[in-house]
Amino acid sequence: MAIRRVVTGHDSHGRSVVVSDGATPRTVNFESIPGHAFAQVWTTSATPVVPSGNTDPTDEHIDLLPPAGGTSLLIVTFPPDSTMSAPGFDPVAAGEECLARMPDLARTFEPQCPGMHRTDTVDYGIVLSGEIWLEVDDGNETLLRPTDVVVQQGTRHAWRNKSDAPAVVAFFMVGASGRQGGAAL
């Protein structure tokens, strides 16, 4: 996965400048899940401040999930689901690699229901390419295509790529406070 990231900041006189232009420093191409990858583009603390200085917060965090009030921008490539049923696929190795490369997010996945998870975040998921299905608790599955946007409000869900091509989705996550019930809209 190759994501170009341009970051602005301020020079010593307070003027805006481009402080970096290049590949995201935190990009993971999974070995045990061919075609699965993510790039954490940026993250902020619970109380972002501007100007924030010219340090790269993605170098300082191993977590993908932001704290309450913080943010994280993640771009994910989902391989076709058939990858996980191909001969030679090792689900144990895949689980171990997920825990090693994205421990906080991996801990939210349900072993008894692969792919299902819930995080204390409000996520804006924007499909960039391919198609992907959003599965929710009631068994409803919604097909999403490029430029479709999902607003995920801390609900239990899974992503399913039923096609034969990769799907790329950008997730802008905002950390939220813990559960306060499941009130309907």
C-alpha positions as CSV (number, residue, x, y, z in Angstrom):
1,M,0.0,0.0,0.0
2,A,1.5,3.3,-1.0
3,I,-0.2,6.4,0.4
4,R,1.4,9.8,-0.1
5,R,0.9,12.1,2.9
6,V,1.5,15.9,2.8
7,V,1.7,17.5,6.2
8,T,1.7,21.3,6.8
9,G,3.1,23.0,9.8
10,H,4.7,26.3,10.8
11,D,8.2,27.7,10.4
12,S,10.1,29.6,13.1
13,H,8.3,32.8,12.1
14,G,4.8,31.2,12.3
15,R,4.3,31.0,8.6
16,S,2.6,27.9,7.1
17,V,5.0,25.4,5.4
18,V,5.0,21.9,4.1
19,V,6.9,20.0,6.8
20,S,6.7,16.6,5.1
21,D,5.7,15.1,1.8
22,G,6.1,11.4,1.3
23,A,4.9,7.9,2.2
24,T,3.0,7.4,5.5
25,P,5.6,6.2,8.0
26,R,3.1,3.7,9.6
27,T,2.1,1.4,6.7
28,V,1.5,-2.4,7.3
29,N,1.2,-5.0,4.5
30,F,0.1,-8.2,6.2
31,E,2.1,-11.3,5.4
32,S,-0.4,-13.8,6.6
33,I,-3.4,-12.2,4.9
34,P,-2.4,-11.5,1.3
35,G,-3.7,-8.2,0.1
36,H,-4.6,-6.9,3.5
37,A,-2.9,-3.6,4.4
38,F,-3.4,-0.4,6.3
39,A,-1.8,3.0,6.6
40,Q,-2.3,5.2,9.6
41,V,-2.1,8.6,8.0
42,W,-2.4,10.8,11.2
43,T,-3.6,10.8,14.7
44,T,-4.3,13.4,17.3
45,S,-4.5,13.5,21.1
46,A,-7.6,13.9,23.1
47,T,-7.2,17.7,23.0
48,P,-5.5,18.7,19.7
49,V,-3.8,22.0,19.7
50,V,-2.8,24.1,16.7
51,P,-0.2,24.9,15.9
52,S,0.9,21.5,17.1
53,G,4.6,21.7,16.3
54,N,6.3,19.7,13.6
55,T,6.5,16.3,15.2
56,D,4.8,13.3,13.7
57,P,2.3,11.7,16.1
58,T,2.1,8.5,14.1
59,D,5.7,7.8,15.2
60,E,4.7,8.1,18.9
61,H,1.7,5.8,19.0
62,I,1.2,2.1,18.3
63,D,-2.6,2.4,18.8
64,L,-4.9,2.8,15.9
65,L,-7.9,3.7,18.0
66,P,-7.9,7.3,19.3
67,P,-8.6,8.2,22.9
68,A,-11.9,10.0,23.7
69,G,-11.7,13.3,21.8
70,G,-8.8,12.2,19.7
71,T,-8.7,11.3,16.1
72,S,-7.1,8.7,13.8
73,L,-7.1,8.6,10.0
74,L,-6.7,5.1,8.7
75,I,-6.8,3.8,5.1
76,V,-7.4,0.0,4.8
77,T,-7.2,-2.3,1.9
78,F,-9.6,-5.3,2.3
79,P,-8.7,-8.3,0.2
80,P,-11.6,-10.5,-1.1
81,D,-13.1,-12.7,1.6
82,S,-12.0,-15.7,-0.5
83,T,-8.4,-15.0,0.6
84,M,-9.4,-16.3,4.0
85,S,-10.7,-19.6,2.6
86,A,-7.8,-20.2,0.1
87,P,-5.7,-23.2,0.5
88,G,-2.8,-22.5,2.8
89,F,-4.4,-19.7,4.7
90,D,-3.5,-20.0,8.3
91,P,-6.1,-18.3,10.6
92,V,-3.9,-18.7,13.7
93,A,-1.0,-16.9,12.0
94,A,-3.4,-14.2,10.8
95,G,-4.7,-13.6,14.3
96,E,-1.2,-13.4,15.7
97,E,-0.1,-11.0,13.1
98,C,-3.2,-8.8,13.7
99,L,-2.4,-8.8,17.5
100,A,1.2,-7.8,16.8
101,R,0.5,-5.1,14.2
102,M,-2.7,-3.5,15.5
103,P,-3.1,-4.7,19.1
104,D,-5.8,-2.3,20.3
105,L,-8.0,-2.9,17.3
106,A,-7.4,-6.7,17.2
107,R,-8.5,-7.0,20.8
108,T,-12.0,-5.7,19.8
109,F,-12.6,-8.6,17.3
110,E,-14.8,-11.5,18.4
111,P,-13.2,-14.9,17.9
112,Q,-16.5,-16.7,17.7
113,C,-17.7,-14.4,14.9
114,P,-14.8,-13.5,12.6
115,G,-14.6,-9.8,11.7
116,M,-17.3,-8.6,14.1
117,H,-16.1,-5.9,16.4
118,R,-17.1,-2.7,18.2
119,T,-15.0,0.3,19.2
120,D,-15.7,3.4,21.3
121,T,-15.4,5.7,18.2
122,V,-17.5,7.5,15.8
123,D,-16.1,6.5,12.4
124,Y,-16.6,8.1,9.0
125,G,-15.9,5.4,6.5
126,I,-15.4,6.5,2.9
127,V,-15.1,3.9,0.2
128,L,-12.3,4.9,-2.2
129,S,-12.3,1.9,-4.5
130,G,-13.9,-1.5,-4.9
131,E,-17.0,-2.6,-3.1
132,I,-17.5,-3.8,0.5
133,W,-20.4,-4.9,2.6
134,L,-21.2,-3.6,6.0
135,E,-22.7,-6.2,8.3
136,V,-24.5,-5.2,11.5
137,D,-26.1,-7.1,14.5
138,D,-29.4,-7.8,13.0
139,G,-27.8,-9.6,10.0
140,N,-28.5,-6.7,7.7
141,E,-25.8,-6.3,5.0
142,T,-25.4,-3.1,3.1
143,L,-23.4,-2.9,-0.1
144,L,-21.1,0.2,-0.4
145,R,-19.3,1.4,-3.5
146,P,-16.8,4.3,-4.2
147,T,-17.8,7.6,-2.6
148,D,-20.4,5.9,-0.3
149,V,-19.9,7.0,3.3
150,V,-20.8,5.1,6.5
151,V,-21.2,6.9,9.8
152,Q,-20.4,4.2,12.3
153,Q,-21.5,5.2,15.8
154,G,-19.8,2.7,18.0
155,T,-22.0,-0.2,16.9
156,R,-21.0,-3.9,16.5
157,H,-20.2,-4.5,12.8
158,A,-18.0,-6.3,10.3
159,W,-16.7,-5.6,6.8
160,R,-17.1,-8.2,4.1
161,N,-15.5,-8.1,0.7
162,K,-17.6,-10.5,-1.4
163,S,-16.0,-9.4,-4.6
164,D,-12.9,-10.7,-6.4
165,A,-11.1,-7.4,-6.1
166,P,-9.6,-5.4,-3.2
167,A,-11.7,-2.7,-1.6
168,V,-10.0,0.4,-0.2
169,V,-11.7,2.4,2.6
170,A,-10.6,5.5,4.5
171,F,-11.7,5.6,8.1
172,F,-11.7,8.9,10.0
173,M,-12.2,7.8,13.7
174,V,-13.1,10.1,16.5
175,G,-12.6,8.7,20.0
176,A,-15.8,8.7,22.1
177,S,-16.7,8.1,25.7
178,G,-17.8,4.6,26.7
179,R,-21.2,3.1,26.1
180,Q,-24.3,4.9,27.4
181,G,-26.8,2.5,26.1
182,G,-28.0,1.7,22.6
183,A,-30.5,4.5,22.0
184,A,-32.1,4.5,18.6
185,L,-32.2,7.5,16.4
